[in-house]
Amino acid sequence: MHSNSTTIKTSSDGVWQGDNPLNYAFPLLIVQTTLVLFVSRFLAFLLKPLRQPKVIAEIIGGILLGPSALGRNKQFVHLVFPSWSTPILESVASIGLLFFLFLVGLELDLSSIRRSGKRAFTIALAGISLPFLFGAGITFLLRKAIHGEDIVGYGQLLLFMGVALSITAFPVLARILAELKLLTTQVGETAMAAAAFNDVAAWILLAPTVAISGGGHKSPLVFIWILISSFAFVTFMLFLIRPIMNWVARKCSSEHDFVNEAYICLTLVGVMVSGFMTDLIGIHAIFGAFVFGLTIPKGGDFAGRVIKRIEDFVSGLLLPLYFASSGLKTDVAKIYGAEAWGLLVLVISTACAGKILGTFVVAMLCMIPVRDSLALGVLMNTKGLVELIVLNIGKEKKVLNDEIFAILVLMALFTTFMTTPTVMAIYKPLRGIYSQTNRRLQRQLPLTKNSQDELRVLACVHGPENVTSLINLVESIRNPKRSPLKLYVMHLVELTDRSSSIMMAQRARKNGFPFINRFCRGATPDQIAAAFEAYGQVNRVNIRHSIAISALSTMQEDICHVAQEKRVAMIILPFHKLWRGEGEEAMENVNNGWRMVNQSVLKRAPCSVAVFVDRGFGGGLKQEAEPSSPTLKRVCILFFGGSDDREALELGGRMTEHPAVSLTILRFLEKAQDEILKQSHSSSSTVPINDEREKEMDETTMAIWRCDQSVKYEEKVVDNITEEVLKLGQSSEYELVIVGKGQFSRSMGAELPANQIEHAELGPIGNILASSDCGIVPSVLVIQLDKPNADKTAMSRMVQDKQVTTIDASITNNEPSV
């Protein structure tokens, strides 16, 4: 075939020289890409409250840009999507598709499929067989009812219809299960294993389907050669290329800090060469990329590093172009008349009935409960990108015409859209129910037979940057003479649409919540787990490590669930800002979503909560340190009164016997406190923490600490609390300041700044000490024992009180002036 010459150029000379950039290939591609990304992201934002996967927004966005909506305007089509630009757009989109299918193969762990057992295999077989049989019947009807399909061979159309109806989108299903926290429940694990079987079977079926429908060859010998070549290719990849990739993965393991770029480049070239080989054989290029993804070892760091390099570029930029190119081929207007819409309803009903009914019946025979079996059937009915790939290949091979292509695209869209709301209605595991009685350091719950009077603490980390300071904090409260410490370390990871987070979620979650795992010898833990494990072995601390992978909106459920399940007395949360060193930009906001997580845990936690504002509390505590040692840590507890401050003292009590900690208790008193109490006691705008009972408990606690020779006790009578706290924070006298979140009387609250409330969830004193622009030096630990009774905490009440003091109190509050 001779190629035709074209006058299309890559780039223009600019508008000042009379060129229209949209008449040139590269500027037009930029405009098309920008438009596609904008539409798909905007639709994803609109569909987010419905918890729909991103693929739904991308499919709808492609349809809207095509002849079904905006494409009906001929001027828009000629301007933005002219016919000459279609091969360019599809070529770029195909590169994205090639690498996305490589990522799909990378996600798919064949060893986990083998371990999943006969039940998942049986369910997958039923989920493929029954829709395929239903597809045979509906294919006969569609060939008669749709004009032009009768010229297509029955066998070709049957294979495409059977694959289209029986396929389950493994990547989309993984994201739906992760979003619903079902990824490793019994339902989720069975669905993932069955979908993996289904995915492999779909590709096995698709290869001969493409071979039969391609090229118009009538000789069966050609088809046989294609099948033999395909089998040889898969054998070559699994038995020769796979060991080579295992060697490459070992070279790029965590033991080697530096990863040679040549190995990453080799992998990317391998994707393209594999795609070229399968295209050369006569099956689609994406088949080669998928098989090459299967050869990458799943257990080490190499797979994660490859994904990290390419997934955002592929999934975020290139893949939406494939949906756009598919949408440009989808014309819903081709479904015209009652008969055509009736066929659409019939196809959707057949697809749902075959998949859901087949899965449900076999699941029931496997002794799975009715509700779980029904949810499993709906989950297995999930379609998505893989379905769209099959349909596009069918249209490219002239097996599917415009009408049947539009019907099947809408079928895939509907079945995927219905999955999330239907599963939420059928199957929703119990969660979010926590004890109303706070566990605390002051009063432990009744001990179990094997608890041995141990202190249980749940420490959360965002990343390696939190580890050193947190280990030092834990070491400072370790007091084996009072009670042994059992530490649960939870690595918090945000769940996103990225493949790497889904892979981590599959490995790290159990029963819908984080998997608590004691690392065994010989294992290869990550950097965070290794650091804590080493600390636990040296200091004989019982360490349990877990990874919680959730959307930030539901992360608090994982944290509170583990706190409830493990009966911990305190949760330690990292602050949402990260200390970067001295200077004006010392505190960097990591992610404001983590602040929302902290706020939710503070409201719902079944135990005491400590928020750790770290400013480099990492000098290395040592058990054998002497009091005069330069590594001595100077810790100060600020006491104003109330249950939160008493809980802070209880935590400090565990530090007193540590030889590397010097503890100071600083109690703040007001002038004429008794008169102030009498005047403000009747005020309803603050929580009355300084009533007689609380005051008595405070005095009893202070009497004990005054007599303790192991701590330095001081009392300060202050005029201005803010100035005193800032003065203490700006000095280098202490390395850690512990303070209760606290509630205050009206007079104390009026002294605090109302116009500088930056972190209300830390309470008034914690807010001052966590400030990023006041030159605060020490790290801060803010303790909360009592949950806030309402969304408006004492901090917001103090804002009102501060505002009230600027106006006549007798007019504003209808109360006598103080």
N, C-alpha and C positions, 0 to 999 in steps of 0.2 A: 504494500500500500504506500502510495506516495503522499508525503505531507504537504499540505497547502501552505503557501507563504501568507503572512499576516502583517498588517501595518500597525498592530498594537505594540506600543512601547512600554517599557517598565516604569519610567518616571517622567514627569513633565518639566518644562522650563519655568513654570510659575505663571501666576495670573498676570504679572506685569508685562510678560512677553506674549500675552494673548492665549495662553494654554488653559484649558479647563482640566484641573487635576483628576476629575472623575472620569475623564476619557483615557486615563492611563492606569495600568494594572496595579502598581504598588500603592499609589494614593487611594485608589478605590478599595483595595483590600483593607487598608487601615480604616476607612469609613465603615465598611461592612462589618469588620470585627468590632469596632466601637459600638455600633448600633445593636449588634447581636448581644454583646455583653450587657449593655444597658437594659435592653428589654428583658433578658433572662434574669438578671439580678433584681430588677424591679418586681417581676412576677414572683420570684423566690421570696422577696420581702412580704408581698401580699399574702402568700400562701403559708408563711411561717406559723401564724397562729393555728392553722389546721394541721401542723406537724407533718406536712407533706415532704417527701424527699425532693432534692433539688432537680432530679431528672424530670419531674412533672412540670416544673416551671420552664425548663429548657425545651421540652417537647411542645408545650403550649406556645412558647415564644417563637419557635420555628414555624408553627402553623400560622400564627398571626402575621409573620413577615411574608408568608407565601401567598398564593393566589386565593386562599380562603378568606383573607381579610385585606391587609394593606396591599397585597399583590394584585388586587382587583383594579387598583389605580394604575393604569398603563404608564402614566408619567413617572410615578414612583418606581416602577419596575425598570423602565429604561434608564432612569437616573442612578439608582442605587444597585439594582441587580440586573444589569443588561445580560443578554444571553451569552455574549463573548466572555464574560467574567466567570461563568459557571464552572468551566474546567479548572480555573485557577483556585476558586474557592473550594471546590471539592478535593483538589490535590492537597491543599493545606489542611483541610479537615481530615483527610485520610491519614496524614502523618499523625495527627492527634489521636485518631481512632486506633492506629497501629500501636502506639505506645500505651494507650489506655487498655487495650486487650492484653498487652504485656503485663500491666499492673494487675489485671484480673487474674492472670495466671500466677502472678506473684502472690496474690492473696490466697489462692486456692492451695491448700496443703493436702497432697495426696495421701500422706501418712495418716492424717486425721480421718480421711475418708475410709481407709482400711480399718481403722480402729472403731469406727462408728457402729459396726455390727450389722446384723441381718435386718434389724427392724427398720433402720433408715433406708437400707437398700430396697426393702420390700415396699416401703411407702413411696420412694422415688419411682420405682418401677410402675406402681399403680398410677402415680401422678403423670406418667408419660404415656402409658398404654391406653387408658380410657380416653383422654383427649385426642390421641392419635386415631382411635377407632371412631370417635365422634367426628373428627376431621374428615374421615373417609366419606361419611354420609353427607356432610355439609358441602364437601367439594363437588359431589355429584349435582347437588342443588344449585350451587353457584355457577357451574359451567352452563347450566341450562338457563338461569335467570339473568346473568350479566352478559351484556352484548360484547362479543369479541373474545370471551374466555373459552369458547368452544373450540377455537383453533389451537389452543394450548393442549399439549398431551395430558391425559388424565393422571398419569404417574408423576409427571413433573409438578403439577398443581397439588396433587395429594401430598407429596413430600413437603412442599413449602407450607401448606396449610397445617399438616400434622406437626411440623416443627414449631410453627407460629403459635399453635394452640397449646402445645405441651411444654413449652420452655418456661423456666423460672429464672428470673434475673437475680443471680447470686449477689452481685455487688449492691444492688438496690435493696434486696432483702436484708443484707447485713446491716445496712444503715437504718432501716426501719426497726429492726430488732434492737439495735443499740439505742436508738432514740426512745423506744418504749421500755428500756431496761429489761428486755427479755432475751438478751443475746445468749446467755448461758443458763437460762432456766431449762427445764426438761423440754418444754415446747421449743425454745430457741435453739438448743443444741440439736434436737431432732430435725428441725426445719433447715438449719445450716448444713447438716450432713446430707440430708435428702436433696437440698438444692445443689450441693456440690456434685452429687451423683448425676443430678439432672443436667447440670451445666456440661459435664463431660460427655454425657449421652447426646446432648444437643449438638455439640461440636462434631461428635462422631457421625451423627445423622446429617449434619449440614455439609460435611465434606463431599459425600457421594451425591447429595442433592445438587450442589453447585456443579459437580462434574457431569451429572446427567443433563443439566439444563444448559450447559455452556457449549458454545461453538457450533451447535447444530449438527454434530457428528452423529451419524446413524450407526456406525460400526460399534458393536459391543466390545470389540478388542481395545478400542481407545479408552472406554470406561474402565476396563480391567487394568490397563496400564496405569491409569490415574490412581486407582485404588492401591495397586502394588507399590507405586512410587510414594503414595501418602503413608502407607504402612512402613516402608523403608525409612522415610524421613523421620517419623515418630520414633522408630527404633534407634536410629542414629542419634537423635537428640537425647533420648533418655539413657542410653547406654554408653555414649561416648562424650557428648557435650556436658552432660550432668556431672560426671567426675571432674571435668576441667573446671566447671563453675564452682564445685566444692573446694577445689584448690584455690581458686581466686578468692572465695569467701574467707578461707583461712588466712590468706595474705592480708585481708582487709578487716580482720577481727579486732576486738577492743584492745588486744594486747599491743597492737601497732597504732600509736597515736596518729601517725601520718599515713594517709591513704593515697597511694599513687594514683594520679588522675588517669594513668594509662588503663587501669583496671575498669574504672567507670566508663571510659571511652570505649573500651573493648566490649563492655556489656551493651552499650547503646548501639554500637555497630552490629553486634550480634542480633539485636532486635530487627534491624532493617534487612540484614542478610537473610535471616530466617523468613521474613515476610516475602522477600524476593524469591526464595526457593519454592515456597508453596504456590506463589503466583506462577512460577515457571512450570510447576507440576500440573497446574490446571485448576487448583482450588484457590480460594481467596487468600490474599496476603495476610490478613488478620489471623488466620489459622496458625501460621508460622510464628507470629509474635506471641500468641497465646501459649503455644507449646514451649517456646523458649522461656517464658515466664515460669512454667512448671519446673524447669531445670534449675532454677535458682534455689539454693537451700533456704529454708524458712526459719531455722532455729537461731542463727547468729545475728550479727550486727549488719552484715553486708546488705541484706534485703532492705532493712530500714534506711540505710544510707542511700541506696539507689532510689528508693521511693522519695526520700527527702529532696533529692536533686531534681526530680522531674515531675512529681505529681501536681504541684501547684501550676506549673506552666502548661501541662497537658490538660488537667481537669478544669483549670480556671480559664484558660485562654483558647486552646485549640479545640477541645471537645464541643463547646457550644456552637462552633462553626459547623460541626457535623449535623447537629440538630437543625441549624438554620438551612443547610443544604437539603436536609430531609423535608423540612417544612415547605421549601420552595417547590417540592414535587407533590405535596399533599394539597389537593383541592377538594374541600368538603362539599363544594357546590356540585361535584360529580355525583354525590349521593342525592339524586333528585327523584321525587315522587314517593308515594306511600310504600310502593313495593321495595324500593331501595332502602328506605329507613326501616322497613320491616326486616330486611336482610341484616341490617346492622344490629337490631335487637336480637335476632336469631343467632348471629355470630357471637355476640357478647354472652348471651344465655348459654350457648353451647360451650364456650370457653370456660365460663364459671362453673357450670354443672359438671363438665368432665373433670376439671382439676379438683374442685372442692369435694364433689361426691366420691371420686376415686380415692383421694387421700383420706377422707373421713371414714369411709368403710374399712379400708385396710388398717388405719390407725386404731379403730375400735377393735378389730380382730387381734391387734397387737396389745390389747388390754390397756390402751391409753384412755383416760377419762373422757367423757362426752364433750365437755367444754374445751379441753385441750385438743381433742381431735378436730373439732370444728374450727378452732383458731388455727390449727396446723393447716387445714385445707385452705383457709383464706390466705394465709401467709404464702403457701406454695403457688397461689394464683398470681403472685406479683410478676409483672412484666417490667420492661424498661429498655435500656439501651440495646441489650443483646437482641431483644425482639425487633427493635428498629433496624438493627443491622441485617437481620434475616429478611425483613421486608424490603429493604433497599437493594439487597442482592437479588431478590426475586424480581423487583422492578427493572433492575439493570439487565437481567437476563431475559426480559420480556415475558416472564411467566405471569406477573401480576400487572393488570392494567390500572389506569388511574382510579377507577371506581373501587375496585376491590382493595387497592392499596390504601385508599382513604378509609375504607371500612375497617381494615385491620389496624391502622394507626389509632383510630378512635377506640377500638377495642382494647388495645394495649394501654392507652391513656386511662380509660375508665376502670379497668381491672386494677391498675396500680393505685389510682386515686382512692378506690374504695378500701384498700387494705388497712391503712392506719385507723380510720374511724371504726371500721368493723371489728378489728382485733381489740381496740380499746373498749368497745361495747361488750364483746364476748369474754375477753380474758384480761383481767387486770389484777395482778397479784397484790396482796395486802402489804402496805408499806406506809410509812409516815405516821405510825401510831407509837408514841413514845410515852414513857412513864411521866406522870405528873409530879412525882416526888424527886427532887434534885438529890443526886448523890454528891457528896462533898468530901473535902479533906477533913473537916471538923468532925463529921459524924459518919463513919463508914456504915454501909449496909450490913446486915447479918452475913457472916462469912460462910462460904461453902466448906465442905469437909476438906477439900484439897487446896483451899486458897492460901493457907499459911500466912494469914494477916499481911498480904502483899498489897502494895500501892500500885494501882493500875492507871497508866497515863496513856492517852492517845495523842501522839505528836504528828501533825500534818506538815508536809513540805511541798513547795512548788517546784523545786529543782535543786541541783547540787549547791547553788549559792546559799541555801538555807542550812546546809548540813552542819558545818563547823560550829556555828554559833549555837545551834540547837543541841548538839552533843554537849557543848560546854554548859548550857543551861540544865540539861538533864543530869549531867554529872554533879552539878552544884546541889541538886535536890536529892541525889542518891544518898540514902542513909540506911545502910544495912542493919545498924544497931536498933533502929526503931521498927522498920519493916522492909522486906526486900522489894525491889522495884521491878515491875513488869511493864515493858514499854511496847506499845503498838505504834509502829511507824507507818503512816499512810501517805503515799506519794499521790498528790492530786494532779490529774491530767485532764485537760479540757477535751471533750469529745467533739470532733469536727467532722466534716465530710471527707477529710483526708484518709487515704487508705491506711496510713501508718497507725492512726488512732484506732481504726477498726481492728487491725491486726493485734494491737496491744490489748484491746478490749476482749477479744476472743481468748487470749492467753491468760488474762489477769482476773476475769470476773467469774463468779460462781454463784448460782442461785439468784441471779439478778443483782447481787451486791458484791463488793470487793472480796476477793479471795485472800484470806489470811494464811500465809504460808511461811513456815519455818524453813529457811534454806538448809539444804542438806550439803554435806561435804562433797566436794567435787563438782558442785553446780557452778554456773557462771552468772552470778547476780550482777545487776547493773551497778553503776557508780554509787548511787545513794544507798542501796541495800548493802553493798560491800563495806561502806564506811561504818554504818551502824552495826553490822555484824562483827566487824573487827573490834569496835568499841565494846560490844556485849561480851565477846570472848575474853578480852583483857580484864574487864571489870566485873565479870560474872553477873551481867545483867541479862535477864530473859528478854530477848528481842523477837518480835514478830513483825514481819514486813508485809505490806499490801500495796496494791495500786488501785486507786479509784478513778475510773475513766467515765466521766459523765458530762453532759451539758452543764454549764455553770448554773443554769436555772434550777437544776435538780441535784447539784452536788451535795447540798446539805443533807439530803436523804441518806446518801451513802455514809457520811460522817456520823450522823446521829444514830443510824442503824447499828454501826459497829460499836459506838459508845454504849448503846443500850444492850447489845448482844454480849459484849465483853465486860459489861459492868464496870466501866472505868470511872475513876473519881474526878478526872480532869481532862479536858481537851485543850491542847496547845495549838493555836492557829497562827500562821505567819501573817504579818501585816501585808497589806496589798501594795505597799511601796518598798522598794529595795534600796538599801544604803549603798552608795557608790563611792563614798569618800568625803573628804572635807570640801567645803565650798558652798556656793549658793545652790547648786544643783545636786546636793548630797543625796537627796531622796528622790528616786525615780519611780514613777507610777508604772508598775508592771502591767496591770490590767484592771480596769475599774470593776470588771465582773467579779474579781476575787473579793472586792469590798462587799459586794452584794451577798456573796457566799458567807463571809464572816458575819454579816448582819443577820442572815437567816439562821445560822448556827446559834448565835447569841440569843435569838428568840425561842428556839426549839430544843436546845440541847437538854438532855436528861441529867446533866451533871454540871460541875463548875467548868467555866471556860476562861482560858487565858489567851490574850492576843499579844504576840511577841513582836515588838517594834525593834528590829535588830539594827544596831549601829556598830557592828564589828565586835560583838561579844564573843571573841574567838581566840583568846590568848593561850588556850591549852591548859585546862585545869589538871592538876596532878594529885593523886591521892596521897603521895608521900610528901607533898609540899609542907614546908614549915611556915609558921605565922609570919616570920620575917622574910620569907621568900619573895623575890620580885614578881612571881606569878600570882601572888595573893589577889583575889578578886574582892573588890569593895562593893558591897551591896547595901542599898538603903531601902527601907520600907516606909512609905509615907502613910500616916494613920490620921484619918479625920473622924472615924466612927462609922458604925454600920456593919452589916453582915459581910459585904464584899471586902471591906478592910480587914475584918477578922479572919476571913478566908486567906487573904494575903499574908497575915501573920502566921497562920497555920502552915502555909507553904514555906515561909521564912524559918519556921521552927525546924524544918528538915535540913536547913542549911547551917544551923548553928554548930553542929558537931563536925562539919567538914573542915579539915585543917587548911584548905586553900581558900576559904571564904571568910571574910570579915563583915559581919552584919551590924548595921546601924538601924535603929527604929527611931523615927522622927515623928513625934505627935504634934499636930497643929491645934492650938486652942484659940478661941476668940476672946476679945476683951468683953467684960460684962456678959459672959455667956449665959448666966442664969436669967438675967433680965431679958435678953434677946429670946431665949427659949419661951419665956412666959408670953411675950408679945406675939411670937410667930407660931405658937403651938396650935392656935385655932385656924391657921391658914389652910385652905383646901387646895391651893395651887401647887403644893409640893408634897411629896410622899413623906409622912411624918416619921422619919427614921430616928430622930432624936427624942422619942418619947421616953417615958420613965423606964420601960423595960429594956429598950435598946441602950439607954444610957447606963443602966445597971450592968448589962452584959459587957459594954465597953470598959467600964471601970474594973470589973472583975478580971477581964483579959489583961488590962494594963497592969494591974497589981501583980500578976504572975510575971510579966516581962520586966517590971522594975527590979525584981529580985533575981533575975537571971544574969549571972556574971559573965556568960559567954557572949553577950551582945552589948552594944553601946546604946544606951537609951537616952533620948533627949526630948524635951518639951519646949515648944516655941509658942509664945503668945504673939500673934501677928495682927497688924492693921490691914494689910493688903495681901491676900493669899496669892494672887497672880504674880506679884512681884517676887515673893519668896520662892515660889515654885520655879519661876524662870531663872532666878538667881542660882538656885540649886542645879537646875538643868544645864545652865551655861558654864558651870564650873566643871573641872575635871576631877572632882573629889570622889565620885562614884562611877563605876562602870556599868552598873545595872540598878535601875530604880523600879521597885515594885509598888503598885498602887491599886486599890480597889476601884472599880468603875464608879461606885458610890452614888449616894443621894445626899442632898444638902438642904439645910434650912434656908429660909428666905434671905437672911442676912448674909450668909456665906455666898449664896448664889449671886446676890447683887454685886459682890466684889469681883466676880469673874467676868471676863470679856464676852459681851453678847454679839459683837460684830466680827469675831474671828473664829467662829465655829467651823472648823474644817473637818473634824472627825467626831461627829456626835455619838457614834456607836461606842466610843472609848470613854464616855463620861467626861466631866468637866476638867479634871486634872489630867487624865490620859490625853485629852485633846490638846492641852498645852504642851505636854512633854513629847507628843508625836508630831508637833508642828515642824514643817520643813523649812521655815524661814526665820526661826528665832535663835539659831545657833545652838540647839540642844546637843549635848555631847554624849551622855550615857544611853545605853539601850534601855528599853522600857517594857515592863510586863504588866499588862492591865488585867486584873482578875474580876470576873463576874460570878457571883453565886446565885443571886436572885434574878430570875428573868424579869424583863420589863412587863408591867401589867397592861400596857397599851402601846400603840405605835408611837405616841408622843411620850418620850422619855423625860427624865428629869432635866436633861439638857435643854429641850425645847421649852419646858416650863420656866427654866431660868432665863431664857431669852425674853419670855413674856414679862417676867419679874423685872428684868433689866430695863425693858421698855416702860414698864409701869413707873419706875423710879424717876423718869424724866417728866412725868406729868403728875398732877395732884392726885395722890393715891385715894383720897376720899371721894373724888369724882369718878375716877376710872374703875375702881374696884368696889365702890360703895362700902369701904372699910375705913376705920379711923387711921390716920397717918401714924406711922411708926416713928 
